[in-house]
Amino acid sequence: MKIVSSIKTRLSVMLCCLYFMFTSCSGPVPASRITDISDIKAEIDLYQSLTDENDNSISVSLYDRKGKMFGNDSVKISVNGKKVEYRIIQGLYYTKSYLYHTEKIAPENNKYEFQIQLANGKNFFLGSVPSLKLSSSRNIIYDEEAPLSKDFSIHWSGLQDVNRLYLSKSVKVNTKEKSNIETFMEQPGDTIKIGPTGNYTLKKENFSKPGETLSILGFEFTAEKTGTVNPQLLKGSSIKINGYHDEHVNFK
């Protein structure tokens, strides 16, 4: 009886493995069977330069009700009346990604608006997001080379729409062995909520830790916005835009 029970258990485990393998490897629902906007989850991501609104990159990913990414030439997406190109990206182990991508699309009336046409010819509003207001990195004031012996401060003003500051550190690792080769290490960054005008000071006591010396401090002044998607889309649908000014300071 124990042998029979063991065989049944192994068969059950094997069948479960085959089931999960089949479901994980099965493809998305064919585009022709997507007949309504309510059958889709859409993730729309935009990057826009903060110094040139026409310098942008736009990507749209579509998913079916099972969470499978899908796409097809028969499903068309446009932004501000311009076609978003459909692409198939070949990944590792025969995996594929289906992506709609385009670049350098000018905002109209200070926004990006997306439409989708399904394979059955139905047209729907997909989503919209405001464009980012332009600003100049010349409004970010700091010493490009700073001494380790003093507190470091950075000031900014007029950075319209900027609402996040990402800080990153590169440190020199101090070793006991004498060597002509210096070792550097990137450390996890911090995120600070900021406004268009402000300042940030890093105390000299925080420059270094035992065995490490601060080498480079990076500042990414980022503008992030979320927009509005068609409420009939599946849960988890989103549209967001970001852009940034990237600065750094070297410590001596």
Residue, then its C-alpha position, 0 to 999 in steps of 0.5 A: m500500500k505504501i508503494v502504491s501511495s508513493i506512486k500516486t504522490r509522484l504522479s500527482v507531483m508530475l502532473c502539477c509540474l506539467y500543468f505549470m510548465f504548460t501554463s507558463c509556456s503557453g502564449p498570450v491570447p491571440a490579438s484577434r480574440i481581444t475584442d474590447i478595451s476591458d480585455i487589456k492591461a496597458e503600461i505606458d512609460l514616457y521619458q522626456s528631456l527637461t531641456d527639449e520636449n521633442d527629445n523623448s522616448i515612448s513605450v507601451s506594453l499590453y497584457d491580456r487577462k492572464g497577464k501575458m504580454f501580447g502585441n500584433d500589427s493588427v493592434k495599432i497604437s498612436v500618440n498625438g495622432k502619430k503611429v507607435e511602431y510595433r516591435i517583437i524583441q527576442g529574449l533568452y530561451y526563446t522568450k519574446s517581448y511585444l512592445y510598441h515604441t517610438e521617439k521624438i513625438a512633440p506634445e500637443n496642448n502640453k500633453y501626450e494622448f494615446q489611442i488604440q485600435l483593436a484587430n476588430g477595428k474598434n477605437f478607444f482612448l488609451g490614456s493621457v499624461p501632461s508633458l514635463k515643463l522645461s528647465s535649465s541645469r544652469n539653475i543647479i549651483y554647486d562646486e564640481e570639485a569639493p574637499l572632503s574637509k568641508d560640508f558640501s551644499i547644492h542649491w537649485s531654483g526654477l526646476q519646474d515639475v522636478n519633485r524627486l532627488y536621487l542621490s548615488k555614491s561611489v566610494k574608494v575602498n581603502t585596503k591595507e595592501k599597497s597597490n597601484i590599483e584603486t578599487f571603487m564601489e557603487q552604493p545604494g542611493d537615497t531618494i528625497k522629495i523636493g520642490p522646484t527650489g531648494n538646497y541640500t547639504l551633506k555633512k562632512e561626517n557622512f562622507s566616509k565610513p571605516g574602510e571607505t572614502l567618498s569619491i563621487l556624489g551623483f544628483e539626479f533631479t527628476a520630474e515624475k508625473t502620472g496620467t489618466v488611463n481609460p477606466q475600462l482597462l484592466k486593473g494595474s494599467s498605468i501611464k507615467i512620464n519622467g525626465y531628469h537633470d543629471e549632475h555629479v561632484n568629485f571629492k578630493 
